[in-house]
Amino acid sequence: MNLQLIIVIIYIIALFAISAYANKLTKKGDSESFILAGRKLSAPIVAVTVTGLAIGGASTIGVAENAYNSGLAAGWYNVAWGIGAIGVGLLTAKKYRSLNVSTVPELFEKYYGSNARALMVFSQIIVMVVIASLQYLAGGAILASLLPDIFTIQSGMIVSAVVFVGITFIGGMWSAGLSNILNVSLIYLGIILASISSISSLGGFQEMSLSLPSEIPYFHLIDGLGLGIIVAWVVVMFTQTQSLQAVVQISFSAKDGTNAKRGFIIGGLLMLPIGFLSAIMGIAAKAAYPDISATLALPKIIMSLNPLLAGITLAALWAADVSTACNLLLGTSTLFSQDIFKRYIKPDIDENTFSLVTKLTVVVIGVLTFILASSVVGILKTLLVALSLTTAFTLTMLFTIFKPSMCRKSSASATIIAGIITLIVWQMVPEVRIFSHPIYMEWIVCTLVFFGVMILDKRKITKIDEKEMVKNA
């Protein structure tokens, strides 16, 4: 049995052992304990959970794939994620924790009605299913590179899916939180050691640069992609972190507002270095293997390293996928069970049955995301387009919390519909692409629609009850 396989098996055993312990912390028949960890996560666990959610296939394999073609500027993707997380910590984490809700659509219905809730659920599930599918794709690429005699990309995706779904099914949010202590530690250890070793093996930065195409500024922080794209990433990440269920659910799960705030700020800071380290390895792969598939850039360069280091690092990359996929699967299953099944199908469902439905939904969503993953191409590009849809959620959410006097009963529905139509038009009509990224058009259209509704609709929403805001804090 080779060393890399032993490392993977040990890692999988460790994950399921942690999940088994997490299951003991989850009260049987208590849905809040499963989906929100009983609202008991401390700041350090919030930090590693949000970091684990952020540092997935897009933040490692995807960044290296982008850096293979565009250079060091690709590392700004993780900085953008970190800025978004810090923004949540400074602006909204404390307020989100104080709300007596489990999902973002639940909050929307409270102020905008059932139609807004339904639109929000539909849109959020689409976004998170797309993101989760990317983790399967990256996981398959990692295992196929790590153990090419055992895994193809397809079989690696299957194993990844089994682990992602299994861990989430067993322990819910406690599983996601506690397993990320291991995952984030492993990610840091593996990425740092591998980046140092890959640079050294190629003779340093100067020798690497001699092997790279001269027409691309591989070591420039901005020019490889351009300032417009980088700013778009920051806008996308600030947008999605404020309203995406998988992110906000972590703040709902904190012990209190202070732990939520501190956890997101610490988590955001933890994310900052990983992107540039992954980008460096993508550049090293370009120097060493100029003709391989960009998706295999990072796994390929790591497999050229010492077998022990290669095994640890690729296990770390796989850990990044595990950490992200678990939160996404949990967030999506929470939306279905809470906002569709309990709200529209069986409102009088008992707690034990509801917990079972939530767990079974994890399995169903896992199968659907695996099917979608088979048709996904281009990890980072696909992810960023999907996340643009969160613009309508964030815009409405921020006004609802900070300036409710400007919100109207139809604000949420109209803005979400405008966001969906804008993204469809962007994808289908190339002539409208006057910006470098759809996020800019999303913000312009959604903002115009929001203020247009404010003028035309005279039905103001009820101002947020301050007493309710501090309930459960």
C-alpha positions in Angstrom: 0.0 0.0 0.0 1.5 3.4 -1.0 2.1 6.2 1.4 -0.4 8.6 -0.2 -3.2 6.1 0.2 -2.4 5.5 3.8 -2.5 9.3 4.5 -5.9 9.5 2.8 -7.3 6.6 4.7 -6.1 8.0 8.0 -7.6 11.4 7.2 -11.0 9.8 6.3 -11.0 7.8 9.5 -10.2 11.0 11.5 -13.1 12.8 9.8 -15.6 10.1 10.6 -14.3 9.8 14.2 -14.8 13.6 14.7 -18.3 13.3 13.1 -19.1 10.4 15.5 -18.2 12.7 18.4 -20.2 15.5 16.9 -23.2 13.2 16.7 -23.0 12.8 20.5 -23.2 16.6 20.8 -26.3 16.7 18.6 -29.5 16.1 20.5 -31.6 13.4 18.9 -34.8 14.7 17.4 -33.6 18.3 17.8 -33.4 20.0 14.4 -31.8 23.1 15.8 -29.1 21.0 17.4 -28.4 19.4 13.9 -28.6 22.5 11.7 -27.3 25.2 14.1 -25.2 23.2 16.6 -27.7 24.3 19.3 -26.4 27.8 18.7 -23.4 27.0 20.8 -20.3 27.6 18.5 -17.5 29.6 20.1 -15.5 32.3 18.2 -12.6 29.9 17.3 -15.0 27.3 15.9 -16.9 30.0 14.0 -13.6 31.2 12.6 -12.4 27.7 11.4 -15.9 26.9 10.1 -16.2 30.1 7.9 -12.5 29.6 6.9 -13.3 26.0 5.9 -16.3 27.1 4.0 -14.2 29.7 2.1 -11.1 27.6 1.4 -12.6 24.9 -0.9 -11.9 23.8 -4.4 -12.3 27.3 -5.9 -9.8 28.7 -3.4 -7.1 26.1 -4.0 -7.5 24.1 -7.2 -9.5 26.9 -8.8 -7.0 29.6 -7.9 -4.1 27.5 -9.1 -6.0 26.8 -12.4 -6.5 30.5 -12.8 -2.8 31.3 -11.9 -1.6 28.7 -14.4 -3.0 31.0 -17.1 -3.0 34.5 -15.4 -0.3 34.5 -12.7 -0.1 35.7 -9.1 -3.2 38.0 -9.4 -5.4 34.9 -9.1 -4.6 34.9 -5.4 -6.8 37.9 -4.9 -9.8 35.5 -4.9 -9.1 34.5 -1.4 -8.3 38.0 -0.3 -11.7 39.0 -1.6 -13.3 36.1 0.4 -11.5 37.3 3.5 -12.7 40.9 3.0 -16.2 39.6 2.7 -16.0 37.6 5.9 -14.4 40.5 7.8 -17.2 42.7 6.4 -19.8 40.3 7.9 -18.0 40.4 11.2 -17.9 44.2 11.3 -21.4 44.9 9.9 -23.9 42.1 10.3 -22.7 38.9 12.2 -23.9 40.3 15.6 -27.3 41.3 14.2 -27.8 38.0 12.4 -27.1 36.1 15.6 -29.7 38.1 17.4 -32.4 37.2 15.0 -34.8 34.4 16.0 -34.6 32.6 12.7 -32.8 29.6 11.1 -32.7 30.7 7.5 -32.5 33.8 5.4 -35.7 33.1 3.5 -37.5 32.8 6.9 -36.5 36.3 7.7 -37.6 37.5 4.3 -41.1 36.1 4.7 -41.4 37.9 8.0 -41.2 41.3 6.3 -42.0 40.6 2.6 -44.4 37.7 2.5 -44.5 34.1 1.3 -43.7 34.9 -2.3 -40.4 36.6 -1.4 -39.5 33.6 0.7 -40.2 31.1 -2.1 -38.2 33.2 -4.6 -35.3 33.4 -2.1 -35.3 29.6 -1.4 -35.3 28.8 -5.1 -32.5 31.2 -5.9 -30.4 30.3 -2.9 -30.7 26.5 -3.5 -29.5 27.0 -7.1 -26.5 29.0 -6.0 -25.4 26.6 -3.3 -26.0 23.5 -5.4 -23.7 24.9 -8.1 -21.0 25.8 -5.6 -21.2 22.4 -3.9 -20.9 20.6 -7.3 -17.6 22.4 -7.8 -16.2 20.7 -4.7 -16.9 17.3 -6.2 -15.1 18.3 -9.3 -12.1 19.5 -7.4 -12.2 16.5 -5.1 -12.1 14.1 -8.0 -9.2 15.9 -9.6 -7.3 15.7 -6.3 -7.8 12.0 -5.7 -7.1 11.2 -9.4 -3.7 13.0 -9.1 -2.9 11.7 -5.7 -3.7 8.0 -6.5 -3.8 7.7 -10.3 -3.6 3.9 -10.2 -6.7 3.8 -8.0 -8.9 6.8 -8.9 -10.1 8.4 -12.1 -11.6 11.9 -11.8 -15.1 10.2 -11.9 -14.4 7.6 -9.2 -12.6 10.3 -7.1 -15.8 12.4 -7.3 -17.8 9.4 -6.0 -15.5 8.9 -3.0 -15.6 12.6 -2.3 -19.4 12.6 -2.5 -19.6 9.7 0.0 -17.3 11.5 2.5 -19.0 14.9 2.1 -22.5 13.5 2.5 -21.5 11.0 5.3 -19.9 13.6 7.5 -22.8 16.0 7.2 -25.4 13.4 7.7 -23.8 12.1 10.9 -23.2 15.3 12.8 -24.6 18.4 11.0 -23.2 21.7 12.0 -21.2 20.3 14.9 -19.6 18.0 12.3 -18.8 20.9 10.0 -17.4 23.0 12.9 -15.3 20.4 14.7 -13.9 18.8 11.5 -12.7 22.2 10.3 -10.3 22.4 13.2 -8.5 19.4 11.5 -9.2 20.6 8.0 -7.9 24.2 8.4 -4.8 23.0 10.3 -4.1 20.5 7.5 -4.7 23.1 4.8 -2.2 25.5 6.3 0.4 22.9 6.9 0.2 21.3 3.5 -0.1 24.5 1.4 2.8 26.3 3.1 5.2 23.3 3.0 4.3 22.5 -0.6 4.6 26.1 -1.9 8.1 26.4 -0.3 9.2 23.0 -1.7 7.8 23.6 -5.2 9.6 27.0 -5.5 12.8 25.4 -4.2 12.6 22.4 -6.6 12.4 24.8 -9.6 15.4 26.8 -8.4 13.6 29.8 -7.0 11.4 32.6 -8.5 14.1 33.8 -10.9 14.6 30.4 -12.5 10.8 29.8 -12.6 10.3 33.1 -14.5 12.7 32.0 -17.2 10.4 29.1 -18.0 7.2 31.1 -18.2 5.7 32.8 -21.3 7.0 36.4 -21.4 3.7 37.9 -22.6 1.9 37.2 -19.3 3.0 39.1 -16.2 3.0 36.0 -14.0 4.5 37.7 -10.9 2.5 41.0 -11.0 -0.1 41.3 -8.3 -2.7 42.9 -10.6 -1.8 42.9 -14.3 -2.4 39.2 -15.0 -6.2 39.7 -14.5 -6.7 43.5 -14.4 -8.1 45.7 -11.6 -11.6 45.4 -12.9 -11.7 41.6 -12.4 -10.1 41.8 -8.9 -12.5 44.5 -7.8 -15.4 42.4 -9.2 -14.2 39.5 -7.0 -14.2 41.7 -3.9 -17.7 43.0 -4.7 -18.9 39.4 -5.4 -17.5 38.1 -2.1 -18.8 41.0 0.0 -22.1 40.5 -1.6 -22.5 36.7 -1.1 -21.1 36.6 2.4 -23.8 39.0 3.6 -26.7 36.8 2.5 -25.8 33.3 1.4 -27.5 30.8 3.7 -24.3 28.6 4.1 -22.4 31.7 5.4 -25.2 33.3 7.5 -26.1 29.9 9.1 -22.7 29.9 10.7 -23.5 33.2 12.5 -26.9 31.9 13.5 -25.0 29.0 15.2 -22.7 31.1 17.3 -23.1 31.3 21.1 -23.9 34.9 20.9 -23.3 38.0 18.8 -19.8 38.7 20.1 -18.6 35.2 19.3 -20.2 35.5 15.8 -18.5 38.9 15.2 -15.1 37.8 16.4 -15.3 34.4 14.6 -15.9 36.0 11.2 -13.2 38.6 11.6 -10.6 35.9 12.7 -11.8 33.6 9.9 -11.4 36.4 7.3 -7.9 37.0 8.4 -7.1 33.3 8.2 -8.1 33.2 4.6 -5.8 35.9 3.3 -2.5 33.9 2.6 -3.9 30.7 1.1 -4.8 32.2 -2.3 -1.4 33.6 -3.1 0.3 30.4 -1.9 -2.0 28.3 -4.2 -1.4 30.8 -7.0 2.4 30.4 -6.6 2.0 26.6 -7.0 -0.2 27.2 -10.1 2.7 29.3 -11.6 5.2 26.6 -10.6 3.1 24.1 -12.5 3.1 26.3 -15.6 6.9 26.5 -15.4 7.3 22.7 -14.9 4.4 21.4 -17.0 3.4 24.0 -19.7 1.1 21.7 -21.6 -1.1 20.1 -19.0 -4.8 20.8 -18.2 -5.0 23.9 -16.0 -7.5 22.1 -13.6 -4.7 19.6 -12.8 -2.1 22.3 -12.3 -1.9 22.3 -8.5 -2.2 18.5 -8.0 0.4 17.9 -10.7 3.0 20.2 -9.1 2.4 18.7 -5.7 2.9 15.1 -7.0 6.3 16.0 -8.1 7.3 16.7 -4.5 8.5 14.3 -1.7 5.9 11.5 -1.4 5.2 12.2 2.3 4.8 15.9 1.6 2.8 15.3 -1.5 0.4 13.0 0.4 -0.1 15.5 3.2 -0.6 18.4 0.8 -3.1 16.7 -1.5 -4.9 15.5 1.6 -5.0 19.1 2.7 -6.5 20.1 -0.6 -9.1 17.4 -0.3 -9.7 18.7 3.3 -10.5 22.1 1.7 -13.2 20.5 -0.4 -14.6 18.5 2.6 -14.9 21.7 4.7 -16.7 23.7 2.0 -19.0 20.9 0.8 -20.2 20.0 4.3 -21.4 23.6 5.0 -23.0 23.9 1.6 -24.9 20.6 1.9 -26.1 21.5 5.4 -27.2 25.0 4.2 -29.0 23.6 1.2 -30.8 20.9 3.2 -31.8 23.4 5.8 -33.4 25.6 3.2 -35.4 22.7 1.8 -36.5 21.2 5.1 -37.2 24.5 6.8 -38.4 26.7 4.0 -40.1 24.2 1.7 -41.1 21.0 3.5 -42.0 22.5 6.9 -43.4 25.7 5.4 -45.5 24.4 2.5 -45.7 20.6 2.6 -46.2 19.6 6.3 -46.4 22.6 8.6 -47.4 20.5 11.6 -44.5 18.1 11.3 -43.1 16.8 14.7 -39.5 17.5 15.7 -38.3 13.9 15.3 -39.7 13.5 11.8 -38.4 17.0 10.8 -34.8 16.1 11.9 -35.0 12.9 9.8 -36.3 14.9 6.8 -33.3 17.3 7.2 -30.8 14.4 7.3 -32.4 12.6 4.3 -32.3 15.9 2.4 -28.5 16.0 2.8 -28.3 12.7 0.9 -30.7 13.8 -1.9 -28.9 17.1 -2.3 -25.6 15.2 -2.3 -26.8 13.0 -5.3 -28.0 16.0 -7.2 -24.8 18.0 -6.8 -22.8 15.0 -7.9 -24.8 14.7 -11.1 -24.3 18.5 -11.8 -20.6 18.2 -11.1 -20.2 15.9 -14.0 -21.1 18.7 -16.4 -19.3 21.6 -14.8 -16.2 23.1 -16.5 -14.1 26.0 -15.2 -14.3 26.0 -11.4 -13.6 29.7 -10.6 -15.6 31.2 -13.5 -18.7 29.1 -12.8 -18.6 29.9 -9.1 -18.3 33.6 -9.5 -21.1 33.8 -12.0 -23.4 31.8 -9.7 -22.5 34.0 -6.7 -23.5 37.1 -8.6 -27.1 36.1 -8.0 -26.7 36.9 -4.3 -26.7 40.7 -5.1 -30.5 40.9 -4.7 -30.4 39.0 -1.4 -27.7 41.2 0.1 -29.1 44.5 -1.1 -32.5 43.8 0.3 -31.1 42.3 3.5 -28.9 45.3 4.3 -31.8 47.7 3.8 -34.1 45.5 5.9 -31.7 45.6 8.8 -30.2 49.1 8.6 -32.8 51.2 6.8 -36.2 49.5 6.9 -38.1 52.8 6.3 -36.9 52.5 2.6 -38.2 48.9 2.2 -41.6 48.1 0.7 -43.7 44.9 0.7 -42.7 44.1 -2.9 -39.0 45.1 -2.5 -37.6 41.6 -2.0 -39.6 39.9 -4.7 -39.1 42.6 -7.4 -35.3 42.8 -6.6 -34.8 39.0 -6.7 -36.7 38.6 -10.0 -34.6 41.5 -11.4 -31.4 39.7 -10.3 -32.5 36.4 -11.9 -33.4 38.1 -15.2 -30.2 40.1 -15.3 -28.1 37.0 -14.9 -30.1 35.0 -17.5 -29.7 37.9 -20.0 -26.0 38.2 -19.3 -25.5 34.5 -20.0 -27.7 34.5 -23.2 -27.1 37.9 -24.8 -23.3 38.6 -25.1 -24.1 42.1 -26.4 -25.1 43.3 -22.9 -21.8 42.5 -21.4 -20.5 46.0 -21.2 -18.7 45.2 -17.9 -15.9 42.8 -17.1 -18.2 40.8 -14.7 -21.9 40.3 -14.2 -21.7 41.5 -10.6 -21.5 45.1 -11.7 -24.6 44.9 -13.8 -26.4 43.0 -11.0 -25.7 45.8 -8.6 -26.8 48.5 -11.0 -30.1 46.7 -12.0 -31.0 45.5 -8.5 -30.3 49.0 -7.0 -32.4 50.7 -9.6 -35.3 48.2 -9.2 -35.1 48.5 -5.4 -35.4 52.3 -5.4 -38.0 52.2 -8.2 -40.1 50.0 -5.9 -39.6 52.3 -3.0 -41.1 55.1 -5.1 -44.0 53.1 -6.7 -45.0 50.9 -3.8 -46.4 52.8 -0.8 -46.8 49.7 1.5 -43.9 50.0 4.0 -42.7 46.9 5.9 -43.0 46.8 9.6 -39.9 48.1 11.3 -37.7 45.4 13.0 -38.7 44.8 16.6 -35.7 45.7 18.7 -36.8 43.3 21.4 -36.9 40.5 19.0 -33.5 41.5 17.6 -31.9 40.7 21.0 -33.9 37.5 21.6 -31.6 34.4 21.8 -28.5 36.7 21.7 
